[in-house]
């Protein structure tokens, strides 16, 4: 979809912002450009919609050289989201969102109808927020409007320049989650500029790590974190890159342990093979847990003595989410569910313990280095007398 061929940008004062870049972004792929300030990542992105023209080389969009067309028409076919959002203060949220379709000749009523659909898609109720003005919205809400406006003409390409950098960390994480959900639905080709490595790792299908005007490594997040291409990338991703891998390593069924299981309407078991058992309801859905000591000292049914289980996640959630859930609930393990079944019943799959989490991370690292599935990795352990 986007192809850079030996692209450079040099300014009259001799500054080289981008030096001989060649890379491709596939259709439907989200690529994050990450690096320190002044490294050329924003210049790279702005050359795609010709806000900056390259000094040499070619940029192809869907096979066509962007230099051959009208830059205004090009920009109307490319969504653009910036940190400051850039909403028109005198226009309502609905009219802001409908701006590009209206410029493209879509009737006002139809453009506003499309705008309402997009506001709903980004989590803003058009009946509530549509007639408001930008200064009546929170920062996070304005960013959502900016994303909706960029999508309004259904562009194949979306350029995002640190779009979530001006909001607080809690809102930022929420916006990232919302954008990931949105991208799964619309599958745009996205160039996403950020200086935040964790954001780049969380959002990107692939990451371009910039040095000074050049890409030092261009690969999937797990490879950038697990096998930095050189000392520069290793220093940039940091000594804690093993921890950062938690956010891109999913929970798999092979990571789980199988504790004893009892049902709500069972009589209390006299003996358990562990210190606790998982409690399921009659449909097999997770209810809670039961301690072996409580079962041994009490009488009646499991229902009377089971405790609710709040620490759980769906399979496929990240190990970072698992670790955070353990800390949030002060839990020695979390339940893992399969929510893909009919009705989203949440079939119980097993539990993830801190030891299992550590092994999953080690297995993921080894699998990536050996280029084999995680299930084929046998871990070596250190034991002592």
C-alpha positions in Angstrom: 0.0 0.0 0.0 2.8 2.5 1.0 6.3 2.1 -0.5 9.3 4.3 0.2 12.1 3.9 -2.4 15.4 5.6 -1.4 13.7 8.6 0.0 15.7 11.5 1.5 14.8 14.9 2.8 17.6 17.6 3.0 17.0 21.2 3.9 18.9 24.2 2.4 20.9 24.7 5.6 22.4 21.2 5.1 20.2 19.4 7.6 19.3 15.8 6.6 16.0 14.9 8.2 15.5 11.6 6.4 18.4 9.7 4.8 17.7 7.1 2.0 14.7 5.4 3.5 13.3 2.2 1.8 10.5 0.3 3.4 6.9 -0.9 2.7 3.7 -0.9 4.7 1.2 -3.6 3.6 -2.5 -2.9 3.2 -4.3 -3.1 6.5 -1.1 -2.9 8.5 -0.4 -0.6 11.4 3.2 0.5 11.5 4.5 2.6 14.4 7.4 5.0 13.9 9.3 5.4 17.1 12.4 7.3 18.1 13.8 10.4 19.9 12.8 13.9 19.0 14.3 15.2 15.7 15.0 11.7 14.3 12.9 12.1 11.2 9.8 10.1 12.0 7.3 13.0 11.6 9.0 14.1 8.4 8.6 10.6 7.1 4.9 10.6 7.8 4.4 14.1 6.4 6.0 13.1 3.1 3.2 10.6 2.6 0.6 13.3 2.2 3.0 15.8 0.7 3.0 18.3 3.6 6.7 17.8 3.1 8.2 16.9 -0.3 11.2 14.6 -0.5 14.5 15.8 -1.9 15.1 12.5 -3.7 13.5 9.1 -4.1 9.9 8.1 -4.6 6.9 7.3 -2.4 4.2 5.1 -4.0 0.7 4.8 -2.7 -1.1 1.8 -4.0 1.4 1.5 -6.8 1.2 5.2 -7.9 3.9 7.8 -7.4 2.3 10.5 -5.1 4.4 13.2 -6.8 2.4 12.8 -10.0 -1.0 13.9 -8.6 -2.6 17.0 -7.0 -1.4 17.2 -3.4 -4.8 18.6 -2.3 -6.7 15.6 -3.8 -4.1 13.3 -2.2 -4.7 14.7 1.2 -8.4 14.3 0.9 -7.8 10.6 0.3 -5.6 10.2 3.4 -6.9 10.5 7.0 -4.7 12.7 9.2 -4.8 12.8 13.0 -2.5 15.1 15.0 -1.8 15.6 18.8 -3.5 19.0 18.8 -6.6 17.5 17.0 -7.2 20.7 15.0 -11.0 20.8 15.3 -12.8 23.9 14.0 -13.9 25.7 17.2 -16.9 27.3 15.6 -18.4 24.1 14.2 -20.2 21.3 16.1 -18.8 17.9 16.6 -21.0 16.5 13.9 -20.1 19.1 11.4 -16.4 18.8 12.2 -16.6 15.1 11.6 -18.4 15.6 8.3 -15.8 18.2 6.9 -14.0 16.0 4.4 -17.0 14.2 2.9 -18.6 17.6 2.4 -15.5 18.9 0.7 -15.6 15.9 -1.6 -19.1 16.8 -2.7 -21.2 14.6 -0.5 -24.6 16.1 0.3 -24.7 17.7 3.8 -27.4 15.4 5.1 -25.5 12.3 3.9 -22.2 13.6 5.3 -23.7 14.2 8.7 -25.3 10.7 8.6 -21.9 9.2 8.0 -20.4 11.4 10.7 -23.0 10.1 13.2 -22.0 6.5 12.4 -18.4 7.3 12.9 -18.9 9.1 16.2 -20.8 6.0 17.4 -17.9 3.8 16.2 -15.3 5.7 18.3 -17.5 5.6 21.4 -19.3 8.9 21.3 -23.1 9.0 21.2 -24.0 11.4 18.4 -27.3 12.3 20.0 -25.3 13.5 23.1 -22.1 14.9 21.6 -23.0 15.7 18.0 -24.4 19.2 18.7 -21.6 20.2 21.1 -18.6 22.3 20.3 -15.0 21.3 20.8 -14.5 23.4 23.9 -17.4 21.4 25.5 -15.5 18.2 25.2 -12.7 16.6 27.3 -9.3 16.1 25.7 -9.9 12.4 25.2 -13.3 13.1 23.6 -11.7 15.6 21.2 -9.1 13.0 20.2 -11.9 10.6 19.4 -13.6 13.2 17.2 -10.2 13.7 15.5 -10.1 10.0 14.7 -13.7 10.0 13.5 -13.1 13.0 11.2 -10.0 11.3 9.7 -12.1 8.2 8.9 -15.1 10.1 7.5 -14.1 9.8 3.8 -13.2 6.2 4.3 -9.6 6.7 3.4 -7.4 3.7 2.7 -4.5 5.3 4.6 -4.5 6.9 8.0 -1.6 9.0 9.3 -1.4 9.6 13.1 1.2 12.0 14.6 1.4 11.4 18.4 -2.5 11.5 18.5 -2.7 10.5 22.2 0.3 12.4 23.5 -1.6 15.3 25.0 -3.9 13.4 27.4 -3.3 11.9 30.8 -2.0 8.3 31.1 -5.3 6.8 32.1 -7.2 8.4 29.2 -4.3 7.6 26.9 -4.5 3.8 27.7 -8.2 3.9 27.1 -7.8 5.6 23.8 -5.2 3.1 22.7 -7.5 0.2 23.6 -10.4 1.9 21.7 -8.2 2.5 18.7 -7.0 -1.2 18.6 -10.7 -2.3 18.7 -11.5 0.2 15.9 -8.5 -1.0 13.8 -9.7 -4.6 14.1 -13.0 -3.4 12.5 -11.9 -1.0 9.8 -8.3 -2.4 9.0 -6.8 0.8 7.7 -3.2 1.1 6.6 -1.8 3.2 9.4 1.5 5.1 10.0 1.5 6.0 13.6 4.3 8.3 15.0 5.1 8.1 18.7 8.1 8.8 21.0 6.7 6.3 23.5 8.1 2.8 23.0 5.4 1.1 25.1 2.7 2.7 22.8 4.6 1.6 19.7 4.9 -2.0 21.0 1.2 -2.1 22.1 -0.2 -0.8 18.8 2.1 -1.7 16.0 1.9 -4.8 13.8 5.5 -3.8 13.1 7.8 -1.1 14.5 10.3 1.1 12.8 12.9 2.2 15.3 14.6 5.4 14.1 18.1 6.6 14.6 19.1 9.9 13.1 17.1 10.1 9.9 17.4 6.3 9.3 15.5 3.2 10.4 17.8 1.1 12.6 15.3 -1.8 12.9 12.0 -2.6 11.2 10.3 -5.7 12.6 7.5 -7.1 14.7 7.4 -5.9 18.4 8.6 -9.2 19.8 11.6 -9.3 17.6 12.6 -5.7 18.4 12.3 -6.4 22.1 13.8 -9.9 22.0 16.5 -9.5 19.4 17.6 -5.8 19.0 19.4 -5.3 15.6 22.3 -3.4 17.1 23.5 -1.6 20.2 21.5 1.6 19.4 18.2 -0.3 19.3 19.2 -2.3 22.5 19.9 1.0 24.3 16.7 2.6 23.0 14.4 -0.3 24.0 16.1 -0.4 27.4 17.4 -3.0 29.8 13.8 -3.7 30.9 12.8 -4.9 27.4 12.0 -8.2 29.0 9.3 -6.5 31.0 8.0 -4.7 27.9 7.6 -8.1 26.2 4.8 -8.8 28.7 2.6 -6.4 26.7 3.0 -8.3 23.4 3.0 -11.9 24.8 -0.4 -13.4 24.9 -1.7 -16.0 27.4 -1.9 -19.4 25.7 -3.6 -22.5 26.9 -0.2 -24.3 27.2 0.7 -21.7 29.9 -2.1 -22.8 32.2 -2.2 -25.2 35.2 -5.2 -27.4 35.9 -6.3 -27.1 39.6 -9.0 -29.3 41.1 -12.5 -28.3 40.0 -15.8 -28.5 42.0 -19.4 -27.5 41.2 -21.6 -25.1 43.1 -24.1 -27.7 44.1 -21.6 -30.4 45.1 -21.2 -31.4 48.7 -18.0 -30.0 50.3 -15.1 -32.3 49.4 -13.3 -33.8 52.4 -9.9 -33.8 50.7 -8.5 -31.7 47.8 -5.2 -32.3 46.0 -4.4 -28.7 46.3 -4.8 -25.8 48.8 -7.8 -24.6 46.8 -10.2 -25.6 44.0 -11.9 -23.6 41.2 -15.7 -23.4 41.5 -17.8 -23.6 38.4 -21.6 -23.3 38.1 -23.9 -25.8 36.5 -23.2 -24.4 33.0 -19.4 -24.7 33.5 -18.9 -21.0 33.9 -16.5 -19.6 36.5 -18.0 -18.8 39.8 -15.1 -18.5 42.3 -12.8 -20.6 44.4 -12.9 -22.8 47.6 -10.0 -23.2 50.0 -9.1 -26.8 51.0 -9.0 -25.8 54.7 -12.5 -24.3 54.6 -13.9 -27.4 52.9 -12.3 -29.7 55.4 -13.6 -27.8 58.5 -17.1 -27.1 57.2 -20.3 -28.9 56.2 -22.9 -28.3 53.5 -22.5 -27.5 49.8 -19.8 -25.7 47.8 -22.3 -22.9 47.2 -22.4 -22.0 50.9 -18.7 -21.6 51.2 -17.3 -20.6 47.8 -15.7 -17.2 47.4 -16.3 -15.0 44.3 -13.4 -14.9 41.8 -12.7 -11.5 40.4 -9.2 -12.1 39.1 -9.8 -13.5 35.6 -8.9 -12.8 31.9 -9.7 -14.2 28.5 -7.2 -16.4 26.8 -5.1 -14.3 24.4 -4.9 -11.3 26.9 -1.4 -10.1 27.4 0.9 -11.3 30.2 1.1 -7.6 31.2 -2.7 -7.6 31.8 -2.3 -10.9 33.7 0.4 -9.4 35.9 -1.6 -6.2 36.5 -4.7 -8.3 37.4 -2.7 -10.3 39.9 -1.4 -7.2 41.6 -4.8 -5.4 41.5 -6.6 -8.3 43.3 -3.6 -9.4 45.4 -4.1 -12.8 43.8 -1.7 -15.8 43.7 -3.3 -16.9 40.4 -5.8 -15.8 37.8 -8.5 -17.8 36.1 -8.3 -17.9 32.2 -11.5 -18.2 30.2 -12.4 -18.9 26.6 -14.9 -16.2 25.6 -15.2 -17.2 21.9 -17.8 -19.9 22.4 -21.6 -19.5 21.7 -23.1 -16.8 23.8 -19.7 -15.8 25.2 -20.2 -18.2 28.1 -16.6 -18.0 29.3 -15.6 -21.6 29.4 -12.9 -22.2 32.1 -9.6 -23.2 30.7 -7.2 -23.2 33.6 -5.3 -20.9 35.8 -2.1 -18.8 35.3 0.2 -18.5 38.3 3.2 -16.2 38.7 5.5 -19.1 38.0 3.4 -19.9 34.9 3.6 -16.3 33.8 7.4 -16.3 34.1 7.7 -19.5 32.2 5.4 -18.2 29.4 7.6 -15.1 29.0 10.8 -17.3 28.9 9.2 -19.7 26.4 8.0 -16.8 24.2 11.5 -15.4 24.1 13.1 -18.7 23.3 10.5 -19.5 20.7 11.1 -16.2 18.9 14.8 -16.7 18.8 14.5 -20.3 17.5 11.6 -19.5 15.2 9.4 -22.3 16.6 6.0 -22.4 18.3 6.0 -21.8 22.1 4.7 -25.3 22.6 7.9 -26.8 21.2 10.2 -25.0 23.7 11.5 -27.0 26.6 12.8 -24.7 29.4 15.9 -25.5 31.3 15.7 -25.0 35.0 18.3 -24.3 37.7 18.0 -26.4 40.8 20.1 -26.7 43.9 20.5 -29.0 46.9 
